[in-house]
C-alpha cells in the first residue's frame, strides 16, 4: 500500500511539473545587457546629513544592510529633492532603499521599538506595515538602457529625536 501511494504521488508531481513550468512567468531580461537607473528622491525634510541609496539584487539584506547590497551610493544632501544614478547595471530585478542619515553616523537610527528615527524611502513606494518593507513589494525590472524611478521619503516622527 505504501509503495502504491508513493507511486501515485510521484506520478502526480511528474505530471504537474511541466504544467507549472508552462505557467511560470517568462523572463525577458538579458543579464548580458546593462542600463542606468536614475533615482529621483523627493520630500527630504531638511539638508542635514547624508543620503544613502542602496540597490539590492535579492532580498538578502534588504532594506537596511547596505554592506551586502549590489551597490550603494552616498552623498551630502544639498537640496530637499535629489537624484542619484546607478550606471552599468545588468538587466534584472532589483529593489532600492534610501536612508536620510541626518546625523551622518552611517546607519539607520532606531528607537527602542526598532522604528526608524530617520527618514527612509523604498522603490515602488509600497505601503509599509509591521516588520518593515518587503523585497517582493519593492521590486522593479531594469530591461532598458535607462529607467527612472521616483522615491518619496517617509518620516515616522516629526523630529529626528522622538
Residue frames as a rotation matrix with the C-alpha (Angstrom) as fourth column:
UNK 1
0.562 0.827 0.000 0.00
0.827 -0.562 0.000 0.00
0.000 0.000 -1.000 0.00
UNK 2
0.448 -0.476 -0.757 2.83
0.146 -0.796 0.588 2.41
-0.882 -0.374 -0.286 0.87
UNK 3
-0.630 -0.715 0.304 4.54
0.383 0.054 0.922 1.65
-0.675 0.697 0.240 -2.45
UNK 4
-0.141 0.679 0.721 1.31
0.979 -0.013 0.203 2.33
0.147 0.734 -0.663 -4.35
UNK 5
0.785 0.426 -0.450 0.83
0.537 -0.830 0.150 5.65
-0.309 -0.359 -0.880 -2.53
UNK 6
0.008 -0.878 -0.478 4.44
0.077 -0.476 0.876 6.66
-0.997 -0.044 0.064 -3.23
UNK 7
-0.660 -0.215 0.720 3.98
0.679 0.240 0.694 5.78
-0.322 0.947 -0.012 -6.92
UNK 8
0.335 0.868 0.366 0.77
0.930 -0.366 0.015 7.85
0.147 0.335 -0.931 -7.17
UNK 9
0.703 -0.137 -0.698 2.46
0.240 -0.878 0.414 10.85
-0.670 -0.458 -0.585 -5.51
UNK 10
-0.382 -0.924 -0.028 5.48
0.200 -0.112 0.973 10.53
-0.902 0.367 0.228 -7.81
UNK 11
-0.461 0.278 0.843 3.28
0.887 0.168 0.430 10.32
-0.022 0.946 -0.324 -10.92
UNK 12
0.655 0.741 -0.148 1.24
0.746 -0.666 -0.031 13.34
-0.122 -0.090 -0.988 -9.78
UNK 13
0.466 -0.537 -0.703 4.34
-0.008 -0.797 0.604 15.52
-0.885 -0.276 -0.376 -9.32
UNK 14
-0.590 -0.680 0.434 5.91
0.409 0.212 0.888 14.24
-0.696 0.701 0.153 -12.54
UNK 15
-0.144 0.635 0.759 2.77
0.978 -0.027 0.208 15.21
0.153 0.772 -0.617 -14.46
UNK 16
0.761 0.529 -0.375 2.40
0.612 -0.777 0.145 18.56
-0.215 -0.340 -0.916 -12.65
UNK 17
0.001 -0.859 -0.512 5.95
0.435 -0.460 0.774 19.92
-0.900 -0.224 0.373 -13.06
UNK 18
-0.714 -0.270 0.646 5.65
0.699 -0.221 0.681 20.56
-0.041 0.937 0.346 -16.84
UNK 19
0.280 0.888 0.365 2.35
0.815 -0.421 0.399 22.38
0.508 0.185 -0.841 -16.25
UNK 20
0.658 -0.116 -0.744 3.95
0.529 -0.633 0.565 24.56
-0.537 -0.765 -0.355 -13.59
UNK 21
-0.436 -0.899 -0.053 6.83
0.532 -0.305 0.790 25.38
-0.726 0.316 0.611 -15.94
UNK 22
-0.428 0.343 0.836 4.39
0.834 -0.206 0.512 26.38
0.348 0.916 -0.198 -18.69
UNK 23
0.606 0.786 0.124 2.56
0.643 -0.575 0.506 28.76
0.469 -0.227 -0.854 -16.34
UNK 24
0.159 -0.624 -0.765 5.69
0.807 -0.364 0.465 30.29
-0.568 -0.692 0.445 -14.81
UNK 25
0.862 0.124 -0.491 6.38
-0.093 -0.914 -0.394 33.88
-0.498 0.386 -0.777 -15.84
UNK 26
0.507 -0.692 0.514 8.86
0.861 0.373 -0.347 34.04
0.049 0.618 0.784 -18.66
UNK 27
0.303 -0.497 -0.813 11.74
0.297 -0.762 0.576 36.46
-0.906 -0.416 -0.083 -18.10
UNK 28
0.833 -0.067 0.550 12.59
0.524 -0.223 -0.822 38.77
0.178 0.972 -0.151 -20.99
UNK 29
0.827 -0.560 -0.054 15.63
-0.444 -0.709 0.548 40.08
-0.345 -0.429 -0.835 -19.16
UNK 30
0.732 -0.676 -0.084 19.08
0.339 0.469 -0.816 39.72
0.591 0.569 0.572 -20.70
UNK 31
0.854 -0.382 -0.353 21.80
0.282 -0.230 0.931 39.85
-0.437 -0.895 -0.089 -18.00
UNK 32
-0.066 -0.919 0.388 24.47
0.962 0.044 0.269 40.50
-0.264 0.392 0.881 -20.65
UNK 33
-0.027 0.118 0.993 23.00
0.528 -0.841 0.115 43.96
0.849 0.528 -0.040 -21.27
UNK 34
-0.487 -0.175 -0.856 23.34
0.852 -0.310 -0.422 46.88
-0.191 -0.935 0.299 -18.90
UNK 35
0.179 0.580 0.795 21.48
0.577 -0.716 0.393 50.09
0.797 0.388 -0.463 -18.22
UNK 36
-0.882 -0.399 0.250 21.27
0.084 -0.657 -0.749 53.07
0.464 -0.640 0.613 -15.91
UNK 37
0.092 0.883 -0.461 18.80
0.912 0.111 0.395 53.57
0.400 -0.456 -0.795 -13.07
UNK 38
-0.684 -0.208 0.699 18.07
0.030 -0.966 -0.258 57.23
0.729 -0.155 0.667 -12.36
UNK 39
-0.132 0.592 -0.795 16.60
0.942 0.325 0.086 57.61
0.309 -0.737 -0.601 -8.87
UNK 40
-0.358 0.155 0.921 14.79
-0.121 -0.986 0.119 60.85
0.926 -0.069 0.371 -8.02
UNK 41
-0.437 0.167 -0.884 14.39
0.867 0.341 -0.364 61.30
0.240 -0.925 -0.294 -4.27
UNK 42
-0.281 0.431 0.857 11.77
-0.016 -0.895 0.445 63.75
0.959 0.112 0.259 -3.05
UNK 43
0.671 0.709 0.218 10.40
-0.125 -0.182 0.975 65.05
0.731 -0.682 -0.034 0.24
UNK 44
-0.246 -0.772 -0.586 13.67
0.764 0.218 -0.608 65.22
0.596 -0.598 0.536 2.20
UNK 45
0.651 0.697 -0.300 12.73
0.724 -0.451 0.521 67.23
0.228 -0.557 -0.799 5.29
UNK 46
0.845 -0.421 -0.331 16.00
-0.215 -0.833 0.510 69.14
-0.490 -0.359 -0.794 5.66
UNK 47
0.711 -0.646 -0.277 19.54
-0.375 -0.016 -0.927 69.49
0.595 0.763 -0.253 4.34
UNK 48
0.276 -0.601 0.750 21.22
-0.922 0.055 0.384 67.87
-0.272 -0.797 -0.539 7.35
UNK 49
0.174 -0.288 0.942 23.40
-0.322 0.887 0.331 64.81
-0.931 -0.361 0.062 6.95
UNK 50
-0.783 -0.558 -0.276 23.94
-0.509 0.318 0.800 62.31
-0.358 0.767 -0.533 4.18
UNK 51
0.442 0.861 -0.252 21.82
-0.850 0.312 -0.423 60.45
-0.286 0.401 0.870 1.67
UNK 52
-0.694 -0.617 0.372 22.47
-0.476 0.780 0.406 56.72
-0.541 0.105 -0.835 1.25
UNK 53
0.397 0.798 -0.455 20.85
-0.887 0.205 -0.415 54.90
-0.238 0.567 0.788 -1.67
UNK 54
-0.571 -0.597 0.564 21.28
-0.501 0.797 0.337 51.11
-0.651 -0.090 -0.754 -1.89
UNK 55
0.138 0.507 -0.851 20.45
-0.962 0.274 0.007 48.85
0.236 0.818 0.525 -4.83
UNK 56
-0.293 -0.145 0.945 19.61
-0.575 0.817 -0.053 45.24
-0.764 -0.559 -0.323 -3.93
UNK 57
-0.485 0.062 -0.872 19.57
-0.794 0.388 0.469 42.34
0.367 0.920 -0.138 -6.40
UNK 58
-0.343 0.421 -0.840 17.98
0.329 0.891 0.313 39.96
0.880 -0.169 -0.444 -3.88
UNK 59
0.674 0.695 0.251 16.07
-0.028 -0.316 0.948 40.06
0.738 -0.646 -0.193 -0.61
UNK 60
0.324 -0.632 -0.704 19.26
0.912 0.406 0.056 39.29
0.251 -0.660 0.708 1.30
UNK 61
-0.630 -0.644 -0.435 19.98
0.765 -0.613 -0.200 42.34
-0.137 -0.459 0.878 3.45
UNK 62
-0.584 0.475 0.659 17.07
0.167 -0.723 0.670 44.38
0.795 0.501 0.343 2.11
UNK 63
0.735 0.027 0.677 16.32
0.469 -0.741 -0.480 47.11
0.489 0.671 -0.558 3.12
UNK 64
0.920 -0.208 0.333 18.80
-0.360 -0.787 0.501 48.04
0.158 -0.581 -0.798 5.83
UNK 65
0.491 -0.829 0.269 22.10
0.228 0.419 0.879 46.25
-0.841 -0.370 0.394 5.23
UNK 66
0.879 -0.091 -0.468 23.86
-0.445 -0.513 -0.734 48.29
-0.173 0.853 -0.492 2.53
UNK 67
-0.064 -0.979 0.195 27.11
-0.787 0.170 0.593 46.41
-0.614 -0.116 -0.781 3.13
UNK 68
-0.610 -0.140 0.779 25.69
0.184 0.932 0.312 43.44
-0.770 0.334 -0.543 1.21
UNK 69
0.550 0.782 -0.292 23.67
-0.098 -0.287 -0.953 45.34
-0.829 0.553 -0.082 -1.37
UNK 70
0.577 -0.311 0.755 24.57
0.809 0.342 -0.478 45.17
-0.109 0.887 0.449 -5.06
UNK 71
-0.409 -0.680 0.609 25.65
0.676 -0.674 -0.298 48.83
0.613 0.290 0.735 -4.97
UNK 72
0.450 0.512 -0.732 25.37
0.854 -0.486 0.185 51.81
-0.261 -0.708 -0.656 -2.62
UNK 73
-0.188 -0.431 0.883 25.77
0.579 -0.775 -0.255 55.49
0.794 0.463 0.395 -3.41
UNK 74
0.261 0.187 -0.947 26.33
0.923 -0.335 0.188 58.04
-0.282 -0.923 -0.260 -0.64
UNK 75
-0.338 -0.373 0.864 26.26
0.636 -0.768 -0.083 61.80
0.694 0.521 0.497 -0.99
UNK 76
-0.859 0.036 -0.512 25.93
0.367 -0.653 -0.662 65.00
-0.358 -0.756 0.548 1.01
UNK 77
0.106 0.965 0.241 22.41
0.983 -0.065 -0.172 66.40
-0.150 0.255 -0.955 0.93
UNK 78
-0.886 -0.442 -0.143 22.22
0.404 -0.885 0.232 69.78
-0.229 0.148 0.962 -0.79
UNK 79
-0.682 0.731 -0.023 18.51
-0.617 -0.558 0.555 70.02
0.393 0.392 0.832 -1.69
UNK 80
-0.333 0.639 0.694 15.18
-0.650 0.378 -0.659 68.66
-0.683 -0.670 0.290 -0.49
UNK 81
0.894 0.412 0.177 14.91
-0.165 0.668 -0.726 66.81
-0.417 0.620 0.665 -3.80
UNK 82
-0.063 -0.988 -0.141 17.93
-0.767 -0.042 0.640 64.99
-0.638 0.148 -0.756 -5.15
UNK 83
0.874 0.276 -0.401 18.97
-0.481 0.612 -0.628 62.47
0.072 0.741 0.668 -7.80
UNK 84
-0.115 -0.901 0.419 21.44
-0.595 0.400 0.697 59.60
-0.796 -0.169 -0.582 -7.91
UNK 85
0.583 0.244 -0.775 22.34
-0.801 0.330 -0.499 57.41
0.134 0.912 0.388 -10.88
UNK 86
0.176 -0.485 0.857 23.38
-0.202 0.834 0.513 53.76
-0.963 -0.264 0.049 -10.85
UNK 87
0.365 -0.118 -0.923 25.28
-0.920 -0.197 -0.339 53.08
-0.142 0.973 -0.180 -14.06
UNK 88
-0.345 -0.509 -0.789 26.22
-0.736 0.668 -0.110 49.89
0.582 0.543 -0.605 -15.95
UNK 89
-0.360 0.353 0.863 23.72
-0.705 0.503 -0.500 47.77
-0.611 -0.788 0.068 -14.02
UNK 90
-0.999 0.004 -0.041 22.97
-0.023 0.771 0.636 44.34
0.035 0.636 -0.771 -15.59
UNK 91
-0.264 0.961 -0.085 19.38
-0.689 -0.127 0.714 43.91
0.675 0.247 0.695 -16.72
UNK 92
-0.659 0.089 -0.746 17.43
0.434 0.856 -0.281 42.19
0.614 -0.509 -0.603 -13.96
UNK 93
0.475 0.880 0.018 15.15
0.347 -0.206 0.915 42.60
0.809 -0.428 -0.403 -10.98
UNK 94
-0.671 -0.739 -0.062 16.12
0.440 -0.329 -0.836 44.99
0.597 -0.588 0.546 -8.16
UNK 95
0.650 0.732 -0.205 14.82
0.665 -0.418 0.619 46.97
0.367 -0.539 -0.758 -5.19
UNK 96
-0.341 -0.735 0.585 16.15
0.296 -0.675 -0.676 50.23
0.892 -0.057 0.448 -3.76
UNK 97
0.536 0.431 -0.726 16.22
0.840 -0.186 0.510 51.60
0.085 -0.883 -0.462 -0.23
UNK 98
-0.006 -0.461 0.888 17.04
0.223 -0.866 -0.448 55.20
0.975 0.195 0.108 0.67
UNK 99
0.255 0.008 -0.967 18.26
0.967 0.021 0.256 56.50
0.023 -1.000 -0.002 4.03
UNK 100
0.459 -0.161 0.874 18.31
-0.044 -0.986 -0.159 60.14
0.887 0.034 -0.460 5.12
UNK 101
0.176 -0.532 -0.828 21.14
0.916 0.397 -0.060 59.80
0.360 -0.748 0.557 7.64
UNK 102
0.785 0.310 0.536 20.51
0.210 -0.948 0.240 63.12
0.582 -0.076 -0.809 9.39
UNK 103
0.863 -0.483 0.146 23.31
-0.341 -0.346 0.874 62.74
-0.372 -0.804 -0.464 11.93
UNK 104
0.525 -0.664 -0.533 25.83
-0.692 0.032 -0.721 61.30
0.496 0.747 -0.442 9.41
UNK 105
0.071 -0.513 0.856 26.67
-0.847 0.422 0.323 58.28
-0.527 -0.748 -0.404 11.57
UNK 106
-0.637 -0.421 -0.646 26.41
-0.755 0.511 0.411 55.84
0.157 0.749 -0.643 8.65
UNK 107
-0.909 0.368 -0.196 23.42
0.384 0.922 -0.049 53.86
0.163 -0.120 -0.979 9.90
UNK 108
-0.117 0.954 0.276 19.66
-0.027 -0.281 0.959 53.97
0.993 0.104 0.059 10.35
UNK 109
-0.948 -0.134 0.289 18.97
-0.273 -0.125 -0.954 55.12
0.164 -0.983 0.082 13.90
UNK 110
-0.184 0.901 -0.392 16.00
0.158 0.420 0.893 53.38
0.970 0.102 -0.220 15.50
UNK 111
-0.003 0.258 0.966 14.09
-0.900 -0.421 0.110 53.83
0.436 -0.869 0.234 18.74
UNK 112
-0.629 -0.313 0.712 13.76
-0.696 0.634 -0.336 51.16
-0.346 -0.707 -0.617 21.42
UNK 113
0.321 0.810 0.491 10.89
-0.318 0.580 -0.750 49.55
-0.892 0.085 0.444 19.47
UNK 114
-0.367 -0.559 0.743 13.04
0.544 0.519 0.659 49.27
-0.755 0.646 0.113 16.34
UNK 115
0.675 0.657 0.335 11.18
0.681 -0.380 -0.626 52.02
-0.284 0.651 -0.704 14.50
UNK 116
-0.151 -0.799 0.583 13.30
0.925 -0.323 -0.203 54.29
0.350 0.508 0.787 12.27
UNK 117
0.195 0.100 -0.976 14.11
0.614 -0.788 0.042 57.71
-0.765 -0.608 -0.215 13.74
UNK 118
-0.564 -0.492 -0.664 15.44
-0.239 -0.672 0.701 58.91
-0.791 0.554 0.261 10.40
UNK 119
0.316 0.749 -0.582 13.80
-0.766 -0.161 -0.622 59.17
-0.560 0.643 0.523 7.00
UNK 120
-0.640 -0.462 0.614 13.64
0.003 0.798 0.603 56.26
-0.768 0.388 -0.509 4.60
UNK 121
0.198 0.672 -0.713 12.26
-0.873 -0.210 -0.440 55.53
-0.446 0.710 0.545 1.16
UNK 122
-0.333 -0.195 0.923 11.70
0.056 0.973 0.225 52.38
-0.941 0.126 -0.313 -0.87
UNK 123
-0.939 0.000 -0.344 11.41
-0.343 -0.091 0.935 51.72
-0.032 0.996 0.085 -4.60
UNK 124
-0.572 0.818 -0.059 7.79
0.411 0.348 0.843 51.44
0.710 0.458 -0.535 -5.80
UNK 125
-0.742 0.236 0.627 6.79
-0.557 -0.738 -0.381 53.38
0.372 -0.632 0.679 -2.63
UNK 126
-0.349 0.646 -0.679 4.89
0.296 0.764 0.574 50.40
0.889 -0.001 -0.457 -1.13
UNK 127
0.560 0.525 0.641 2.67
-0.573 -0.314 0.757 50.58
0.598 -0.791 0.125 1.92
UNK 128
-0.491 -0.803 -0.337 4.75
-0.175 0.470 -0.865 49.53
0.853 -0.366 -0.371 4.88
UNK 129
0.673 0.738 0.045 3.26
-0.265 0.184 0.946 47.61
0.690 -0.649 0.320 7.76
UNK 130
0.721 -0.394 0.570 4.74
-0.555 0.164 0.816 45.96
-0.415 -0.904 -0.100 10.80
UNK 131
0.493 -0.615 0.615 8.14
0.420 0.788 0.451 44.47
-0.762 0.036 0.647 10.16
UNK 132
-0.238 -0.645 -0.727 9.19
-0.303 -0.661 0.686 46.98
-0.923 0.384 -0.038 7.51
UNK 133
0.352 0.377 -0.856 9.13
-0.897 -0.125 -0.424 46.81
-0.267 0.918 0.294 3.71
UNK 134
0.398 -0.147 0.906 9.36
0.109 0.988 0.112 43.52
-0.911 0.054 0.409 1.88
UNK 135
-0.643 -0.750 -0.157 11.67
-0.131 -0.094 0.987 42.96
-0.754 0.655 -0.038 -1.09
UNK 136
-0.662 0.398 0.635 8.91
0.727 0.549 0.413 41.42
-0.184 0.735 -0.652 -3.23
UNK 137
0.471 0.862 -0.189 6.71
0.801 -0.507 -0.318 44.50
-0.370 -0.002 -0.929 -2.72
UNK 138
0.496 -0.393 -0.774 9.56
-0.114 -0.913 0.391 46.82
-0.861 -0.106 -0.498 -3.73
UNK 139
-0.320 -0.743 0.587 11.00
0.459 0.421 0.782 45.19
-0.829 0.520 0.207 -6.86
UNK 140
0.649 0.367 -0.666 11.20
-0.465 -0.501 -0.730 46.61
-0.601 0.784 -0.155 -10.35
UNK 141
0.451 -0.464 0.762 12.80
0.672 0.739 0.052 45.28
-0.588 0.488 0.645 -13.52
UNK 142
0.077 -0.539 -0.839 15.59
-0.542 -0.729 0.419 47.02
-0.837 0.422 -0.348 -15.39
UNK 143
0.081 -0.011 0.997 15.16
0.639 0.768 -0.043 45.96
-0.765 0.640 0.069 -19.02
UNK 144
0.860 0.116 0.498 16.10
0.464 -0.586 -0.664 49.13
0.215 0.802 -0.558 -20.92
UNK 145
-0.053 -0.961 0.271 19.22
0.687 -0.232 -0.689 51.26
0.725 0.150 0.673 -21.35
UNK 146
-0.929 -0.205 0.307 17.76
-0.053 -0.747 -0.662 53.81
0.365 -0.632 0.684 -18.95
UNK 147
0.048 0.967 -0.251 14.93
0.654 0.160 0.739 53.91
0.755 -0.200 -0.625 -16.46
UNK 148
-0.676 -0.194 0.711 13.79
-0.283 -0.823 -0.493 56.49
0.681 -0.534 0.501 -13.93
UNK 149
-0.055 0.626 -0.778 12.22
0.816 0.477 0.326 55.99
0.575 -0.617 -0.537 -10.51
UNK 150
-0.240 0.022 0.971 10.87
-0.428 -0.900 -0.085 58.49
0.871 -0.436 0.225 -8.02
UNK 151
-0.193 0.096 -0.976 11.07
0.753 0.653 -0.085 57.60
0.629 -0.751 -0.198 -4.34
UNK 152
0.338 0.398 0.853 9.28
-0.272 -0.827 0.493 59.64
0.901 -0.398 -0.171 -1.70
UNK 153
-0.755 -0.643 -0.131 10.92
-0.002 0.203 -0.979 59.88
0.656 -0.739 -0.154 1.72
UNK 154
0.464 0.874 -0.146 8.91
0.113 0.106 0.988 58.94
0.879 -0.475 -0.049 4.80
UNK 155
-0.723 -0.596 0.348 9.49
-0.250 -0.244 -0.937 60.09
0.644 -0.765 0.027 8.35
UNK 156
-0.121 0.686 -0.717 7.70
0.666 0.592 0.454 58.38
0.736 -0.423 -0.529 11.24
UNK 157
0.176 0.101 -0.979 8.50
0.919 -0.372 0.127 61.16
-0.352 -0.923 -0.159 13.70
UNK 158
0.942 0.285 0.175 8.37
0.328 -0.889 -0.319 64.94
0.065 0.358 -0.932 13.40
UNK 159
0.569 -0.820 0.066 11.93
-0.822 -0.565 0.066 65.38
-0.017 -0.092 -0.996 14.59
UNK 160
0.159 -0.600 -0.784 14.97
-0.429 0.673 -0.603 63.18
0.889 0.432 -0.151 14.32
UNK 161
-0.895 -0.433 -0.110 14.91
-0.074 0.387 -0.919 62.58
0.440 -0.814 -0.378 18.10
UNK 162
0.013 0.998 -0.056 11.43
-0.121 0.057 0.991 61.25
0.993 -0.006 0.121 19.02
